[in-house]
Amino acid sequence: MAETLVERIGGPARRQRVLDDCVRLIDDEMRSKSGLMSIPIKGGYKVVTGLKPGFVRHAMDSLLDDFCIALEPFYRQWQDAPKEKRPGLGEALKRDENKVADALLGVTDARAARAQHQTLKSLYGKLRGMAKTHVIAALPGLGRTIQPHVVDVSA
């Protein structure tokens, strides 16, 4: 049986590079936000990163396996497509954008429900309503970020 996404990118051989790339993606997504609708999410990001330096990387590390499990059916569908007809992973994720976003947000919703830090829990609750739009916007970048780690498994 083919390796799962967790086995491919969550293992010790790749995990640190995947985390570096994911944190870079998140930082890039935050920098790219503009307009009035971006003010709450950018402000929330600033609060979180100001409260605890390294928080984003730590959060990604603790959520990576769960995110991989949530992405597994979409990854498997992409991987099972004939190579000559296979789009980029970002494009494939975008095709099922609502389902992919719901799967990823299901992970963060479950984690937020168990959170002990009330400030972060409250902040998540306030920003959750606009989260799906931002997750959907980030899916092409997520696919481009993950794809090199799943197609080159020699490292």
C-alpha positions, -999 to +999 in steps of 0.1 A: +000+000+000+012+035-008+025+057+020+000+080+037+005+117+037+015+115+074+041+090+066+053+110+036+057+144+052+051+140+089+081+117+096+114+128+109+132+129+075+110+156+062+090+172+091+113+201+098+115+212+062+078+208+058+073+230+089+097+256+076+077+257+043+043+258+061+054+287+084+067+306+054+034+300+036+014+313+066+037+344+069+033+350+031-005+346+033-006+372+061+016+396+042-006+393+011-038+402+029-051+437+023-082+458+027-106+462+055-116+426+057-079+416+064-076+439+095-091+414+120-071+384+107-038+403+105-045+418+139-052+383+154-020+370+138+000+398+153-015+392+188-007+354+186+028+359+173+034+387+199+021+366+228+044+337+221+073+339+197+075+307+177+038+300+183+030+295+146+057+269+142+048+251+174+011+251+164+019+238+129+041+210+145+013+200+168-014+201+141+006+187+111-003+150+116-040+159+120-039+182+089-023+153+070-051+130+081-077+155+070-060+160+037-055+123+030-086+116+009-078+146-013-042+137-016-050+101-024-074+112-051-047+135-066-021+108-064-043+081-079-049+103-110-029+093-141+003+112-140-002+126-175-036+141-165-027+150-129-029+188-122-007+204-095-017+195-060-028+231-054-051+230-083-065+196-072-072+210-037-089+241-052-113+218-071-127+205-038-121+238-020-152+237+003-146+201+014-109+207+018-114+239+038-140+222+060-117+192+067-088+215+077-110+238+098-125+207+115-090+201+128-086+236+142-121+237+156-114+205+176-081+219+188-097+252+198-124+235+217-098+218+239-076+249+242-067+260+277-054+295+268-085+316+270-071+346+251-062+323+221-095+305+224-115+337+223-094+351+195-101+319+174-138+322+181-139+358+169-120+350+137-136+317+129-164+332+109-140+344+082-116+315+084-130+295+055-126+323+030-089+326+040-083+288+040-098+285+005-076+314-007-045+296+007-052+262-009-032+267-041-002+278-020-007+249+003-006+225-026+025+241-040+041+240-006+033+203+000+038+189-035+076+190-036+077+170-004+054+143-017+068+138-052+105+137-042+107+110-015+144+104-018+153+126+011 
